[in-house]
Amino acid sequence: MCHPLALTHVDVAAELAEDGVRITATATTVGQTGVEMEALTAAAVAALTVYDMTKALDKGIVIRTVRLEAKSGGKSGDFMRGNS
């Protein structure tokens, strides 16, 4: 249901925050398309993985927000949260 993309870089980082775990995902390609959906998918899957690894501690864990913070390139151009 999607077109294949040649990703040139993907990174997922997780850090403990005061209110939980903050996950940041980045993806890049040299193609003519944006890869924000790939980065959002990586962040969502990482959040599900954290849930799976910690559900024994608390089944009430909530994945609160998966959102695009910034992107560059692609057909729709650049985006920076707070600048739209």
PDB file as gemmi writes it, atoms N, CA and C in Angstrom:
CRYST1    1.000    1.000    1.000  90.00  90.00  90.00 P 1                      
ATOM      1  N   MET A   1       0.801  -1.194   0.000  1.00  0.00           N  
ATOM      2  CA  MET A   1       0.000   0.000   0.000  1.00  0.00           C  
ATOM      3  C   MET A   1       0.848   1.263   0.000  1.00  0.00           C  
ATOM      4  N   CYS A   2       2.116   1.132  -0.264  1.00  0.00           N  
ATOM      5  CA  CYS A   2       2.958   2.321  -0.331  1.00  0.00           C  
ATOM      6  C   CYS A   2       4.063   2.084  -1.354  1.00  0.00           C  
ATOM      7  N   HIS A   3       4.725   3.140  -1.725  1.00  0.00           N  
ATOM      8  CA  HIS A   3       5.816   3.028  -2.694  1.00  0.00           C  
ATOM      9  C   HIS A   3       7.133   2.765  -1.957  1.00  0.00           C  
ATOM     10  N   PRO A   4       8.014   1.965  -2.529  1.00  0.00           N  
ATOM     11  CA  PRO A   4       9.299   1.692  -1.879  1.00  0.00           C  
ATOM     12  C   PRO A   4      10.223   2.908  -1.982  1.00  0.00           C  
ATOM     13  N   LEU A   5      10.952   3.162  -0.920  1.00  0.00           N  
ATOM     14  CA  LEU A   5      11.900   4.282  -0.892  1.00  0.00           C  
ATOM     15  C   LEU A   5      13.289   3.766  -0.570  1.00  0.00           C  
ATOM     16  N   ALA A   6      14.275   4.354  -1.197  1.00  0.00           N  
ATOM     17  CA  ALA A   6      15.667   4.014  -0.898  1.00  0.00           C  
ATOM     18  C   ALA A   6      16.149   4.942   0.223  1.00  0.00           C  
ATOM     19  N   LEU A   7      16.025   4.490   1.449  1.00  0.00           N  
ATOM     20  CA  LEU A   7      16.471   5.299   2.581  1.00  0.00           C  
ATOM     21  C   LEU A   7      17.992   5.272   2.654  1.00  0.00           C  
ATOM     22  N   THR A   8      18.589   6.426   2.931  1.00  0.00           N  
ATOM     23  CA  THR A   8      20.037   6.490   3.064  1.00  0.00           C  
ATOM     24  C   THR A   8      20.483   6.527   4.519  1.00  0.00           C  
ATOM     25  N   HIS A   9      19.543   6.839   5.420  1.00  0.00           N  
ATOM     26  CA  HIS A   9      19.875   6.869   6.845  1.00  0.00           C  
ATOM     27  C   HIS A   9      18.600   6.799   7.668  1.00  0.00           C  
ATOM     28  N   VAL A  10      18.644   6.020   8.744  1.00  0.00           N  
ATOM     29  CA  VAL A  10      17.556   5.975   9.717  1.00  0.00           C  
ATOM     30  C   VAL A  10      18.198   5.927  11.094  1.00  0.00           C  
ATOM     31  N   ASP A  11      17.661   6.718  12.016  1.00  0.00           N  
ATOM     32  CA  ASP A  11      18.169   6.714  13.386  1.00  0.00           C  
ATOM     33  C   ASP A  11      16.991   6.806  14.339  1.00  0.00           C  
ATOM     34  N   VAL A  12      17.026   5.999  15.382  1.00  0.00           N  
ATOM     35  CA  VAL A  12      16.016   6.054  16.435  1.00  0.00           C  
ATOM     36  C   VAL A  12      16.761   6.178  17.756  1.00  0.00           C  
ATOM     37  N   ALA A  13      16.391   7.181  18.544  1.00  0.00           N  
ATOM     38  CA  ALA A  13      17.020   7.398  19.847  1.00  0.00           C  
ATOM     39  C   ALA A  13      15.937   7.480  20.914  1.00  0.00           C  
ATOM     40  N   ALA A  14      16.223   6.928  22.072  1.00  0.00           N  
ATOM     41  CA  ALA A  14      15.299   6.995  23.204  1.00  0.00           C  
ATOM     42  C   ALA A  14      16.050   7.556  24.399  1.00  0.00           C  
ATOM     43  N   GLU A  15      15.397   8.466  25.110  1.00  0.00           N  
ATOM     44  CA  GLU A  15      16.002   9.025  26.319  1.00  0.00           C  
ATOM     45  C   GLU A  15      14.957   9.100  27.413  1.00  0.00           C  
ATOM     46  N   LEU A  16      15.388   8.840  28.636  1.00  0.00           N  
ATOM     47  CA  LEU A  16      14.478   8.963  29.764  1.00  0.00           C  
ATOM     48  C   LEU A  16      14.169  10.426  30.003  1.00  0.00           C  
ATOM     49  N   ALA A  17      12.903  10.722  30.196  1.00  0.00           N  
ATOM     50  CA  ALA A  17      12.454  12.072  30.512  1.00  0.00           C  
ATOM     51  C   ALA A  17      11.731  12.007  31.851  1.00  0.00           C  
ATOM     52  N   GLU A  18      11.460  13.155  32.418  1.00  0.00           N  
ATOM     53  CA  GLU A  18      10.804  13.197  33.730  1.00  0.00           C  
ATOM     54  C   GLU A  18       9.449  12.494  33.706  1.00  0.00           C  
ATOM     55  N   ASP A  19       8.757  12.583  32.581  1.00  0.00           N  
ATOM     56  CA  ASP A  19       7.414  12.014  32.479  1.00  0.00           C  
ATOM     57  C   ASP A  19       7.347  10.752  31.625  1.00  0.00           C  
ATOM     58  N   GLY A  20       8.485  10.147  31.319  1.00  0.00           N  
ATOM     59  CA  GLY A  20       8.472   8.919  30.538  1.00  0.00           C  
ATOM     60  C   GLY A  20       9.703   8.755  29.684  1.00  0.00           C  
ATOM     61  N   VAL A  21       9.510   8.298  28.480  1.00  0.00           N  
ATOM     62  CA  VAL A  21      10.597   8.068  27.533  1.00  0.00           C  
ATOM     63  C   VAL A  21      10.333   8.925  26.303  1.00  0.00           C  
ATOM     64  N   ARG A  22      11.311   9.699  25.890  1.00  0.00           N  
ATOM     65  CA  ARG A  22      11.189  10.521  24.679  1.00  0.00           C  
ATOM     66  C   ARG A  22      11.917   9.794  23.553  1.00  0.00           C  
ATOM     67  N   ILE A  23      11.208   9.567  22.468  1.00  0.00           N  
ATOM     68  CA  ILE A  23      11.757   8.850  21.318  1.00  0.00           C  
ATOM     69  C   ILE A  23      11.858   9.818  20.151  1.00  0.00           C  
ATOM     70  N   THR A  24      13.012   9.836  19.514  1.00  0.00           N  
ATOM     71  CA  THR A  24      13.232  10.676  18.343  1.00  0.00           C  
ATOM     72  C   THR A  24      13.687   9.780  17.197  1.00  0.00           C  
ATOM     73  N   ALA A  25      13.050   9.922  16.049  1.00  0.00           N  
ATOM     74  CA  ALA A  25      13.419   9.134  14.880  1.00  0.00           C  
ATOM     75  C   ALA A  25      13.680  10.081  13.707  1.00  0.00           C  
ATOM     76  N   THR A  26      14.713   9.783  12.941  1.00  0.00           N  
ATOM     77  CA  THR A  26      15.013  10.549  11.734  1.00  0.00           C  
ATOM     78  C   THR A  26      15.221   9.578  10.583  1.00  0.00           C  
ATOM     79  N   ALA A  27      14.873  10.047   9.390  1.00  0.00           N  
ATOM     80  CA  ALA A  27      15.083   9.250   8.178  1.00  0.00           C  
ATOM     81  C   ALA A  27      15.480  10.199   7.065  1.00  0.00           C  
ATOM     82  N   THR A  28      16.360   9.748   6.193  1.00  0.00           N  
ATOM     83  CA  THR A  28      16.776  10.564   5.055  1.00  0.00           C  
ATOM     84  C   THR A  28      16.832   9.703   3.794  1.00  0.00           C  
ATOM     85  N   THR A  29      16.728  10.392   2.668  1.00  0.00           N  
ATOM     86  CA  THR A  29      16.857   9.758   1.365  1.00  0.00           C  
ATOM     87  C   THR A  29      17.409  10.798   0.398  1.00  0.00           C  
ATOM     88  N   VAL A  30      17.982  10.340  -0.686  1.00  0.00           N  
ATOM     89  CA  VAL A  30      18.424  11.276  -1.718  1.00  0.00           C  
ATOM     90  C   VAL A  30      17.355  11.409  -2.799  1.00  0.00           C  
ATOM     91  N   GLY A  31      16.253  10.683  -2.637  1.00  0.00           N  
ATOM     92  CA  GLY A  31      15.172  10.732  -3.606  1.00  0.00           C  
ATOM     93  C   GLY A  31      14.406  12.042  -3.544  1.00  0.00           C  
ATOM     94  N   GLN A  32      13.439  12.163  -4.434  1.00  0.00           N  
ATOM     95  CA  GLN A  32      12.659  13.390  -4.585  1.00  0.00           C  
ATOM     96  C   GLN A  32      11.405  13.399  -3.725  1.00  0.00           C  
ATOM     97  N   THR A  33      11.389  12.639  -2.665  1.00  0.00           N  
ATOM     98  CA  THR A  33      10.196  12.547  -1.834  1.00  0.00           C  
ATOM     99  C   THR A  33      10.565  12.735  -0.373  1.00  0.00           C  
ATOM    100  N   GLY A  34       9.598  13.129   0.415  1.00  0.00           N  
ATOM    101  CA  GLY A  34       9.802  13.223   1.852  1.00  0.00           C  
ATOM    102  C   GLY A  34       9.721  11.844   2.481  1.00  0.00           C  
ATOM    103  N   VAL A  35      10.336  11.690   3.616  1.00  0.00           N  
ATOM    104  CA  VAL A  35      10.312  10.398   4.301  1.00  0.00           C  
ATOM    105  C   VAL A  35       9.778  10.553   5.726  1.00  0.00           C  
ATOM    106  N   GLU A  36       8.897  11.542   5.914  1.00  0.00           N  
ATOM    107  CA  GLU A  36       8.368  11.741   7.263  1.00  0.00           C  
ATOM    108  C   GLU A  36       7.538  10.549   7.732  1.00  0.00           C  
ATOM    109  N   MET A  37       6.839   9.874   6.825  1.00  0.00           N  
ATOM    110  CA  MET A  37       6.044   8.715   7.239  1.00  0.00           C  
ATOM    111  C   MET A  37       6.945   7.584   7.735  1.00  0.00           C  
ATOM    112  N   GLU A  38       8.107   7.429   7.129  1.00  0.00           N  
ATOM    113  CA  GLU A  38       9.044   6.403   7.583  1.00  0.00           C  
ATOM    114  C   GLU A  38       9.572   6.743   8.976  1.00  0.00           C  
ATOM    115  N   ALA A  39       9.881   8.015   9.221  1.00  0.00           N  
ATOM    116  CA  ALA A  39      10.359   8.429  10.538  1.00  0.00           C  
ATOM    117  C   ALA A  39       9.244   8.295  11.583  1.00  0.00           C  
ATOM    118  N   LEU A  40       8.020   8.678  11.237  1.00  0.00           N  
ATOM    119  CA  LEU A  40       6.892   8.541  12.167  1.00  0.00           C  
ATOM    120  C   LEU A  40       6.628   7.072  12.484  1.00  0.00           C  
ATOM    121  N   THR A  41       6.747   6.216  11.486  1.00  0.00           N  
ATOM    122  CA  THR A  41       6.563   4.780  11.715  1.00  0.00           C  
ATOM    123  C   THR A  41       7.643   4.240  12.643  1.00  0.00           C  
ATOM    124  N   ALA A  42       8.884   4.664  12.430  1.00  0.00           N  
ATOM    125  CA  ALA A  42       9.982   4.225  13.302  1.00  0.00           C  
ATOM    126  C   ALA A  42       9.733   4.657  14.742  1.00  0.00           C  
ATOM    127  N   ALA A  43       9.265   5.886  14.942  1.00  0.00           N  
ATOM    128  CA  ALA A  43       8.992   6.375  16.303  1.00  0.00           C  
ATOM    129  C   ALA A  43       7.848   5.591  16.936  1.00  0.00           C  
ATOM    130  N   ALA A  44       6.792   5.323  16.177  1.00  0.00           N  
ATOM    131  CA  ALA A  44       5.650   4.586  16.712  1.00  0.00           C  
ATOM    132  C   ALA A  44       6.031   3.159  17.088  1.00  0.00           C  
ATOM    133  N   VAL A  45       6.802   2.498  16.235  1.00  0.00           N  
ATOM    134  CA  VAL A  45       7.227   1.124  16.529  1.00  0.00           C  
ATOM    135  C   VAL A  45       8.169   1.111  17.733  1.00  0.00           C  
ATOM    136  N   ALA A  46       9.031   2.101  17.853  1.00  0.00           N  
ATOM    137  CA  ALA A  46       9.904   2.193  19.029  1.00  0.00           C  
ATOM    138  C   ALA A  46       9.076   2.371  20.292  1.00  0.00           C  
ATOM    139  N   ALA A  47       8.034   3.202  20.233  1.00  0.00           N  
ATOM    140  CA  ALA A  47       7.166   3.399  21.399  1.00  0.00           C  
ATOM    141  C   ALA A  47       6.447   2.100  21.767  1.00  0.00           C  
ATOM    142  N   LEU A  48       5.994   1.355  20.779  1.00  0.00           N  
ATOM    143  CA  LEU A  48       5.363   0.061  21.046  1.00  0.00           C  
ATOM    144  C   LEU A  48       6.358  -0.922  21.650  1.00  0.00           C  
ATOM    145  N   THR A  49       7.606  -0.853  21.220  1.00  0.00           N  
ATOM    146  CA  THR A  49       8.646  -1.717  21.775  1.00  0.00           C  
ATOM    147  C   THR A  49       8.901  -1.383  23.243  1.00  0.00           C  
ATOM    148  N   VAL A  50       8.962  -0.088  23.560  1.00  0.00           N  
ATOM    149  CA  VAL A  50       9.134   0.321  24.960  1.00  0.00           C  
ATOM    150  C   VAL A  50       7.955  -0.185  25.784  1.00  0.00           C  
ATOM    151  N   TYR A  51       6.745  -0.038  25.258  1.00  0.00           N  
ATOM    152  CA  TYR A  51       5.566  -0.560  25.964  1.00  0.00           C  
ATOM    153  C   TYR A  51       5.721  -2.058  26.220  1.00  0.00           C  
ATOM    154  N   ASP A  52       6.092  -2.805  25.202  1.00  0.00           N  
ATOM    155  CA  ASP A  52       6.221  -4.252  25.331  1.00  0.00           C  
ATOM    156  C   ASP A  52       7.256  -4.632  26.384  1.00  0.00           C  
ATOM    157  N   MET A  53       8.345  -3.871  26.439  1.00  0.00           N  
ATOM    158  CA  MET A  53       9.414  -4.187  27.394  1.00  0.00           C  
ATOM    159  C   MET A  53       9.070  -3.759  28.821  1.00  0.00           C  
ATOM    160  N   THR A  54       8.099  -2.882  28.998  1.00  0.00           N  
ATOM    161  CA  THR A  54       7.804  -2.362  30.335  1.00  0.00           C  
ATOM    162  C   THR A  54       6.399  -2.689  30.827  1.00  0.00           C  
ATOM    163  N   LYS A  55       5.607  -3.383  30.050  1.00  0.00           N  
ATOM    164  CA  LYS A  55       4.224  -3.656  30.435  1.00  0.00           C  
ATOM    165  C   LYS A  55       4.118  -4.486  31.707  1.00  0.00           C  
ATOM    166  N   ALA A  56       5.137  -5.246  32.052  1.00  0.00           N  
ATOM    167  CA  ALA A  56       5.109  -6.006  33.301  1.00  0.00           C  
ATOM    168  C   ALA A  56       5.119  -5.072  34.506  1.00  0.00           C  
ATOM    169  N   LEU A  57       5.671  -3.870  34.341  1.00  0.00           N  
ATOM    170  CA  LEU A  57       5.698  -2.893  35.429  1.00  0.00           C  
ATOM    171  C   LEU A  57       4.363  -2.188  35.587  1.00  0.00           C  
ATOM    172  N   ASP A  58       3.697  -1.920  34.462  1.00  0.00           N  
ATOM    173  CA  ASP A  58       2.434  -1.170  34.511  1.00  0.00           C  
ATOM    174  C   ASP A  58       1.709  -1.333  33.174  1.00  0.00           C  
ATOM    175  N   LYS A  59       0.585  -2.015  33.182  1.00  0.00           N  
ATOM    176  CA  LYS A  59      -0.168  -2.215  31.944  1.00  0.00           C  
ATOM    177  C   LYS A  59      -0.909  -0.945  31.521  1.00  0.00           C  
ATOM    178  N   GLY A  60      -0.925   0.072  32.377  1.00  0.00           N  
ATOM    179  CA  GLY A  60      -1.610   1.317  32.071  1.00  0.00           C  
ATOM    180  C   GLY A  60      -0.753   2.327  31.322  1.00  0.00           C  
ATOM    181  N   ILE A  61       0.401   1.906  30.837  1.00  0.00           N  
ATOM    182  CA  ILE A  61       1.293   2.803  30.093  1.00  0.00           C  
ATOM    183  C   ILE A  61       0.540   3.380  28.895  1.00  0.00           C  
ATOM    184  N   VAL A  62       0.775   4.653  28.619  1.00  0.00           N  
ATOM    185  CA  VAL A  62       0.106   5.324  27.511  1.00  0.00           C  
ATOM    186  C   VAL A  62       1.152   5.865  26.535  1.00  0.00           C  
ATOM    187  N   ILE A  63       0.960   5.586  25.267  1.00  0.00           N  
ATOM    188  CA  ILE A  63       1.754   6.222  24.214  1.00  0.00           C  
ATOM    189  C   ILE A  63       0.982   7.486  23.855  1.00  0.00           C  
ATOM    190  N   ARG A  64       1.547   8.635  24.215  1.00  0.00           N  
ATOM    191  CA  ARG A  64       0.771   9.868  24.140  1.00  0.00           C  
ATOM    192  C   ARG A  64       0.807  10.579  22.804  1.00  0.00           C  
ATOM    193  N   THR A  65       1.956  10.830  22.278  1.00  0.00           N  
ATOM    194  CA  THR A  65       2.015  11.684  21.101  1.00  0.00           C  
ATOM    195  C   THR A  65       3.054  11.168  20.119  1.00  0.00           C  
ATOM    196  N   VAL A  66       2.620  10.959  18.905  1.00  0.00           N  
ATOM    197  CA  VAL A  66       3.543  10.703  17.792  1.00  0.00           C  
ATOM    198  C   VAL A  66       3.285  11.839  16.819  1.00  0.00           C  
ATOM    199  N   ARG A  67       4.283  12.685  16.615  1.00  0.00           N  
ATOM    200  CA  ARG A  67       4.061  13.857  15.766  1.00  0.00           C  
ATOM    201  C   ARG A  67       5.316  14.223  14.992  1.00  0.00           C  
ATOM    202  N   LEU A  68       5.095  14.874  13.868  1.00  0.00           N  
ATOM    203  CA  LEU A  68       6.185  15.377  13.056  1.00  0.00           C  
ATOM    204  C   LEU A  68       6.685  16.683  13.655  1.00  0.00           C  
ATOM    205  N   GLU A  69       7.964  16.768  13.913  1.00  0.00           N  
ATOM    206  CA  GLU A  69       8.563  18.001  14.450  1.00  0.00           C  
ATOM    207  C   GLU A  69       9.155  18.851  13.344  1.00  0.00           C  
ATOM    208  N   ALA A  70       9.800  18.209  12.377  1.00  0.00           N  
ATOM    209  CA  ALA A  70      10.428  18.963  11.286  1.00  0.00           C  
ATOM    210  C   ALA A  70      10.666  18.039  10.103  1.00  0.00           C  
ATOM    211  N   LYS A  71      10.646  18.633   8.910  1.00  0.00           N  
ATOM    212  CA  LYS A  71      11.016  17.901   7.705  1.00  0.00           C  
ATOM    213  C   LYS A  71      11.549  18.893   6.692  1.00  0.00           C  
ATOM    214  N   SER A  72      12.357  18.376   5.790  1.00  0.00           N  
ATOM    215  CA  SER A  72      12.843  19.216   4.697  1.00  0.00           C  
ATOM    216  C   SER A  72      12.771  18.419   3.411  1.00  0.00           C  
ATOM    217  N   GLY A  73      12.530  19.139   2.313  1.00  0.00           N  
ATOM    218  CA  GLY A  73      12.454  18.494   1.016  1.00  0.00           C  
ATOM    219  C   GLY A  73      11.094  17.905   0.735  1.00  0.00           C  
ATOM    220  N   GLY A  74      11.051  17.134  -0.323  1.00  0.00           N  
ATOM    221  CA  GLY A  74       9.796  16.524  -0.737  1.00  0.00           C  
ATOM    222  C   GLY A  74       8.907  17.507  -1.467  1.00  0.00           C  
ATOM    223  N   LYS A  75       7.814  17.005  -1.985  1.00  0.00           N  
ATOM    224  CA  LYS A  75       6.901  17.806  -2.800  1.00  0.00           C  
ATOM    225  C   LYS A  75       6.283  18.962  -2.019  1.00  0.00           C  
ATOM    226  N   SER A  76       5.983  18.740  -0.724  1.00  0.00           N  
ATOM    227  CA  SER A  76       5.319  19.785   0.066  1.00  0.00           C  
ATOM    228  C   SER A  76       6.298  20.756   0.715  1.00  0.00           C  
ATOM    229  N   GLY A  77       7.587  20.533   0.553  1.00  0.00           N  
ATOM    230  CA  GLY A  77       8.575  21.472   1.076  1.00  0.00           C  
ATOM    231  C   GLY A  77       8.895  21.267   2.543  1.00  0.00           C  
ATOM    232  N   ASP A  78       9.475  22.289   3.143  1.00  0.00           N  
ATOM    233  CA  ASP A  78       9.953  22.212   4.515  1.00  0.00           C  
ATOM    234  C   ASP A  78       8.827  22.452   5.525  1.00  0.00           C  
ATOM    235  N   PHE A  79       8.999  21.873   6.709  1.00  0.00           N  
ATOM    236  CA  PHE A  79       8.053  22.066   7.797  1.00  0.00           C  
ATOM    237  C   PHE A  79       8.827  22.095   9.107  1.00  0.00           C  
ATOM    238  N   MET A  80       8.486  23.020   9.977  1.00  0.00           N  
ATOM    239  CA  MET A  80       9.057  23.079  11.323  1.00  0.00           C  
ATOM    240  C   MET A  80       7.897  23.360  12.269  1.00  0.00           C  
ATOM    241  N   ARG A  81       7.666  22.469  13.233  1.00  0.00           N  
ATOM    242  CA  ARG A  81       6.568  22.656  14.171  1.00  0.00           C  
ATOM    243  C   ARG A  81       6.711  24.017  14.844  1.00  0.00           C  
ATOM    244  N   GLY A  82       5.612  24.736  14.931  1.00  0.00           N  
ATOM    245  CA  GLY A  82       5.617  26.057  15.540  1.00  0.00           C  
ATOM    246  C   GLY A  82       5.837  27.168  14.530  1.00  0.00           C  
ATOM    247  N   ASN A  83       6.242  26.818  13.311  1.00  0.00           N  
ATOM    248  CA  ASN A  83       6.480  27.828  12.278  1.00  0.00           C  
ATOM    249  C   ASN A  83       5.436  27.779  11.171  1.00  0.00           C  
ATOM    250  N   SER A  84       4.349  27.059  11.393  1.00  0.00           N  
ATOM    251  CA  SER A  84       3.359  26.931  10.304  1.00  0.00           C  
ATOM    252  C   SER A  84       2.213  27.882  10.479  1.00  0.00           C  
TER     253      SER A  84                                                      
END                                                                             
